[in-house]
């Protein structure tokens, strides 16, 4: 974190995108989660996913908030964008650890937004849908260049008791994913 702080020192930092993510699973539909719950493997996967998907985001954000506050003061505003997953909003089978950690990203974003309210830093989350990537090469998509569920965009105001979501669905998505 020291190298990161040195890199942004004396600059007006006005944006942070927390986009790190990992999925410890073997691909959708390939696991016996009941057996893995009993054996402890789901917990081990959760610990691995949580280290990257949650703790790293919190660590980087905490390290850079002072610089973002300075940037917001100097430039008028700053923004933090946390990239979660549709799996943090809607649960899918075969993704217990990943979904739990991406749900934590959602809750952290909401709490951080309230914590930084009135200080010139906007905080929001993007919840991408199932996409064919190196992390998830078998993501229910045909043809490969199509995205099944492109994104869930979260729109919040401080007066709202709960988040509102806009679901943007690919018209060619399989019907069981277009919920």
C-alpha contacts under 8 A as a table, 3 or more apart, distances in Angstrom:
res1	aa1	res2	aa2	distance
1	X	4	X	5.07
1	X	5	X	6.26
1	X	60	X	7.36
1	X	63	X	7.05
2	X	5	X	5.10
2	X	6	X	6.20
3	X	6	X	5.07
3	X	7	X	6.15
4	X	7	X	5.09
4	X	8	X	6.58
5	X	8	X	5.44
5	X	9	X	6.01
5	X	63	X	7.22
5	X	64	X	7.19
6	X	9	X	5.09
8	X	11	X	5.53
8	X	12	X	7.83
8	X	13	X	6.84
8	X	67	X	7.59
9	X	67	X	7.72
11	X	71	X	7.81
12	X	67	X	7.24
12	X	68	X	7.56
12	X	70	X	6.85
12	X	71	X	4.40
12	X	72	X	7.98
12	X	74	X	7.03
12	X	75	X	7.49
13	X	67	X	5.89
13	X	68	X	5.31
13	X	70	X	7.49
13	X	71	X	4.86
13	X	72	X	7.84
13	X	78	X	7.53
14	X	68	X	5.61
14	X	71	X	5.16
14	X	72	X	6.21
14	X	75	X	7.54
14	X	77	X	6.76
14	X	78	X	4.17
14	X	79	X	6.18
15	X	68	X	7.13
15	X	78	X	5.55
15	X	79	X	4.83
15	X	80	X	5.81
15	X	81	X	7.92
16	X	61	X	7.89
16	X	79	X	6.41
16	X	80	X	4.78
16	X	81	X	6.22
17	X	80	X	5.95
17	X	81	X	4.76
17	X	82	X	5.92
17	X	83	X	7.39
18	X	57	X	5.98
18	X	80	X	7.67
18	X	81	X	6.22
18	X	82	X	4.78
18	X	83	X	5.99
19	X	82	X	6.47
19	X	83	X	5.12
19	X	84	X	7.78
20	X	52	X	6.60
20	X	53	X	6.30
20	X	56	X	7.85
20	X	57	X	7.48
20	X	83	X	7.79
21	X	49	X	7.65
21	X	52	X	6.00
21	X	53	X	5.00
22	X	49	X	5.74
22	X	52	X	6.50
22	X	53	X	6.51
22	X	98	X	7.73
22	X	135	X	7.18
23	X	49	X	6.11
23	X	98	X	5.77
23	X	135	X	6.79
24	X	45	X	5.49
24	X	46	X	7.83
24	X	48	X	6.97
24	X	49	X	6.29
24	X	97	X	7.92
24	X	98	X	7.41
25	X	28	X	7.69
25	X	31	X	7.99
25	X	45	X	7.28
25	X	94	X	7.79
25	X	95	X	7.08
26	X	30	X	6.38
26	X	31	X	7.16
27	X	30	X	5.90
27	X	31	X	7.88
27	X	94	X	7.83
27	X	136	X	6.49
27	X	137	X	7.99
27	X	138	X	6.85
28	X	31	X	7.44
28	X	93	X	7.65
28	X	94	X	5.58
28	X	95	X	7.36
28	X	138	X	7.49
28	X	139	X	7.51
29	X	93	X	7.73
29	X	94	X	6.12
30	X	94	X	7.61
31	X	94	X	6.45
32	X	35	X	5.51
32	X	36	X	6.18
33	X	36	X	4.75
33	X	37	X	5.82
33	X	42	X	7.28
33	X	94	X	6.78
34	X	37	X	5.14
34	X	38	X	6.43
35	X	38	X	5.18
35	X	39	X	6.15
36	X	39	X	4.95
36	X	40	X	5.88
36	X	41	X	5.00
36	X	42	X	5.56
37	X	40	X	5.40
37	X	41	X	6.40
37	X	42	X	5.41
37	X	43	X	7.37
38	X	41	X	7.92
39	X	42	X	7.91
40	X	43	X	5.36
40	X	44	X	6.50
41	X	44	X	4.98
41	X	45	X	6.16
42	X	45	X	5.12
42	X	46	X	6.09
42	X	96	X	7.37
42	X	97	X	6.48
43	X	46	X	4.94
43	X	47	X	6.23
43	X	97	X	7.38
44	X	47	X	5.21
44	X	48	X	6.39
45	X	48	X	5.11
45	X	49	X	6.08
45	X	97	X	6.12
46	X	49	X	5.11
46	X	50	X	5.78
46	X	96	X	7.90
46	X	97	X	4.34
46	X	98	X	6.84
46	X	100	X	7.85
46	X	101	X	7.43
47	X	50	X	5.13
47	X	51	X	6.24
48	X	51	X	5.43
48	X	52	X	7.07
49	X	52	X	5.60
49	X	53	X	5.75
49	X	54	X	7.85
49	X	97	X	6.79
49	X	98	X	6.25
49	X	101	X	6.76
50	X	53	X	5.10
50	X	54	X	5.11
50	X	55	X	6.37
50	X	97	X	7.98
50	X	98	X	7.96
50	X	101	X	5.57
51	X	54	X	6.00
51	X	55	X	5.07
51	X	56	X	6.27
52	X	55	X	6.03
52	X	56	X	5.15
52	X	57	X	7.31
53	X	56	X	6.49
53	X	57	X	6.58
53	X	101	X	6.14
53	X	102	X	6.82
53	X	105	X	7.39
54	X	57	X	5.28
54	X	58	X	6.26
54	X	101	X	6.34
54	X	102	X	7.69
54	X	104	X	6.83
54	X	105	X	6.26
55	X	58	X	5.10
55	X	59	X	6.01
56	X	59	X	5.04
56	X	60	X	6.08
57	X	60	X	5.35
57	X	61	X	6.00
57	X	82	X	7.96
58	X	61	X	5.15
58	X	62	X	5.96
59	X	62	X	5.23
59	X	63	X	6.12
60	X	63	X	5.09
60	X	64	X	6.21
61	X	64	X	5.24
61	X	65	X	5.87
62	X	65	X	5.48
62	X	66	X	7.94
63	X	66	X	7.25
64	X	67	X	5.27
64	X	68	X	6.17
65	X	68	X	4.88
65	X	69	X	6.02
66	X	69	X	5.13
66	X	70	X	6.36
67	X	70	X	5.07
67	X	71	X	6.06
68	X	71	X	4.84
68	X	72	X	5.95
68	X	78	X	6.17
68	X	79	X	7.98
68	X	121	X	7.29
69	X	72	X	5.08
69	X	73	X	6.20
69	X	78	X	7.51
69	X	119	X	7.12
69	X	120	X	7.18
69	X	121	X	7.05
70	X	73	X	5.10
70	X	74	X	6.18
71	X	74	X	5.11
71	X	75	X	5.79
71	X	76	X	7.67
71	X	77	X	7.10
71	X	78	X	6.53
72	X	75	X	5.24
72	X	76	X	4.97
72	X	77	X	3.99
72	X	78	X	4.88
72	X	119	X	7.79
72	X	120	X	5.45
72	X	121	X	6.50
73	X	76	X	5.60
73	X	77	X	6.84
73	X	120	X	7.18
75	X	78	X	7.78
76	X	120	X	6.82
77	X	120	X	4.76
77	X	121	X	5.74
77	X	122	X	7.50
78	X	120	X	6.23
78	X	121	X	4.64
78	X	122	X	6.21
79	X	121	X	5.30
79	X	122	X	4.62
79	X	123	X	5.82
79	X	124	X	7.90
80	X	121	X	7.13
80	X	122	X	6.16
80	X	123	X	4.74
80	X	124	X	6.44
81	X	123	X	6.00
81	X	124	X	5.14
81	X	125	X	5.48
81	X	126	X	7.14
82	X	105	X	7.20
82	X	109	X	6.84
82	X	123	X	7.80
82	X	124	X	6.38
82	X	125	X	4.72
82	X	126	X	6.40
83	X	105	X	7.80
83	X	125	X	5.68
83	X	126	X	4.92
83	X	127	X	6.09
83	X	128	X	7.54
84	X	88	X	6.66
84	X	102	X	5.25
84	X	103	X	7.65
84	X	105	X	5.84
84	X	106	X	6.70
84	X	125	X	6.65
84	X	126	X	5.97
84	X	127	X	4.82
84	X	128	X	6.93
85	X	88	X	5.33
85	X	89	X	7.27
85	X	99	X	7.84
85	X	102	X	5.87
85	X	126	X	7.27
85	X	127	X	4.09
85	X	128	X	4.99
85	X	129	X	6.24
86	X	89	X	5.22
86	X	90	X	5.92
86	X	91	X	7.97
86	X	127	X	4.84
86	X	128	X	5.58
86	X	129	X	5.01
86	X	130	X	7.52
86	X	151	X	7.17
86	X	152	X	6.30
87	X	90	X	5.08
87	X	91	X	5.22
87	X	92	X	6.45
87	X	95	X	7.92
87	X	98	X	7.53
87	X	99	X	4.90
87	X	102	X	6.56
87	X	103	X	7.33
87	X	127	X	7.93
87	X	129	X	7.60
88	X	91	X	6.82
88	X	99	X	5.01
88	X	100	X	6.54
88	X	101	X	7.22
88	X	102	X	4.33
88	X	103	X	3.77
88	X	104	X	7.36
88	X	105	X	7.50
88	X	106	X	6.67
88	X	127	X	7.57
89	X	103	X	6.34
89	X	106	X	7.75
89	X	127	X	7.85
91	X	95	X	7.76
91	X	99	X	6.43
92	X	95	X	6.11
92	X	96	X	7.85
92	X	99	X	7.65
93	X	96	X	7.08
95	X	98	X	5.36
95	X	99	X	5.68
96	X	99	X	5.35
96	X	100	X	6.13
97	X	100	X	5.22
97	X	101	X	6.32
98	X	101	X	5.27
98	X	102	X	6.17
99	X	102	X	5.13
99	X	103	X	5.98
100	X	103	X	5.05
100	X	104	X	6.36
101	X	104	X	4.96
101	X	105	X	6.51
102	X	105	X	4.90
102	X	106	X	6.51
103	X	106	X	5.06
103	X	107	X	6.43
104	X	107	X	5.08
104	X	108	X	5.93
105	X	108	X	5.11
105	X	109	X	6.02
106	X	109	X	5.23
106	X	110	X	6.37
106	X	125	X	6.90
107	X	110	X	5.15
107	X	111	X	6.20
108	X	111	X	5.17
108	X	112	X	5.90
109	X	112	X	5.11
109	X	113	X	5.99
109	X	123	X	6.62
109	X	124	X	6.38
109	X	125	X	6.49
110	X	113	X	5.18
110	X	114	X	6.45
110	X	123	X	7.84
110	X	124	X	7.66
111	X	114	X	5.22
111	X	115	X	6.12
112	X	115	X	4.86
112	X	116	X	6.06
112	X	123	X	6.99
113	X	116	X	5.38
113	X	117	X	5.95
113	X	122	X	6.72
113	X	123	X	4.92
113	X	124	X	7.19
114	X	117	X	5.11
114	X	158	X	7.11
116	X	119	X	5.57
116	X	120	X	7.58
116	X	121	X	6.25
116	X	122	X	7.69
116	X	123	X	7.98
117	X	120	X	7.16
117	X	121	X	7.02
117	X	122	X	7.52
118	X	121	X	7.61
124	X	154	X	7.08
124	X	155	X	7.77
124	X	156	X	7.87
125	X	153	X	7.29
125	X	154	X	6.12
126	X	151	X	7.24
126	X	152	X	6.43
126	X	153	X	5.42
126	X	154	X	6.40
127	X	151	X	5.70
127	X	152	X	4.81
127	X	153	X	6.21
127	X	154	X	7.55
128	X	131	X	7.81
128	X	149	X	7.41
128	X	150	X	5.90
128	X	151	X	4.03
128	X	152	X	5.83
129	X	147	X	7.79
129	X	148	X	6.95
129	X	149	X	4.46
129	X	150	X	5.00
129	X	151	X	4.90
129	X	152	X	6.85
130	X	139	X	5.92
130	X	140	X	7.60
130	X	147	X	6.76
130	X	148	X	5.78
130	X	149	X	5.57
130	X	150	X	7.02
131	X	136	X	7.18
131	X	139	X	5.82
131	X	141	X	7.42
131	X	147	X	5.33
131	X	148	X	6.53
131	X	149	X	7.37
131	X	150	X	7.32
132	X	135	X	7.88
132	X	136	X	5.66
132	X	137	X	4.92
132	X	138	X	6.41
132	X	139	X	5.11
132	X	140	X	7.98
132	X	141	X	6.89
132	X	144	X	6.76
132	X	145	X	7.76
132	X	147	X	7.13
133	X	136	X	5.06
133	X	137	X	5.15
133	X	139	X	7.90
134	X	137	X	5.41
136	X	139	X	5.66
138	X	141	X	7.25
139	X	148	X	8.00
140	X	148	X	7.12
141	X	144	X	5.77
141	X	145	X	7.94
141	X	146	X	6.31
141	X	147	X	6.33
141	X	148	X	5.74
141	X	173	X	7.67
142	X	145	X	7.55
142	X	146	X	6.46
143	X	146	X	5.65
144	X	147	X	7.79
147	X	150	X	5.57
147	X	170	X	6.75
147	X	173	X	7.60
148	X	169	X	7.20
148	X	170	X	5.82
148	X	172	X	7.36
148	X	173	X	4.75
148	X	174	X	7.25
148	X	177	X	7.56
149	X	168	X	6.85
149	X	169	X	5.06
149	X	170	X	5.77
149	X	173	X	6.79
149	X	177	X	7.45
149	X	178	X	7.54
150	X	168	X	6.21
150	X	169	X	6.12
150	X	170	X	6.52
151	X	167	X	6.60
151	X	168	X	5.71
151	X	169	X	7.42
152	X	165	X	6.35
152	X	166	X	5.76
152	X	167	X	4.88
152	X	168	X	6.23
153	X	165	X	5.89
153	X	166	X	5.37
153	X	167	X	6.76
153	X	168	X	7.86
154	X	163	X	6.85
154	X	164	X	6.10
154	X	165	X	4.86
154	X	166	X	6.50
155	X	163	X	6.81
155	X	164	X	5.72
155	X	165	X	6.29
155	X	166	X	7.60
156	X	160	X	6.86
156	X	163	X	5.74
156	X	164	X	6.48
157	X	160	X	5.64
158	X	161	X	7.79
160	X	163	X	6.97
169	X	173	X	7.08
169	X	178	X	6.62
170	X	173	X	5.23
173	X	177	X	6.64
173	X	178	X	6.59
174	X	177	X	5.63
174	X	178	X	6.79
175	X	178	X	5.23
175	X	179	X	7.74
176	X	179	X	6.77
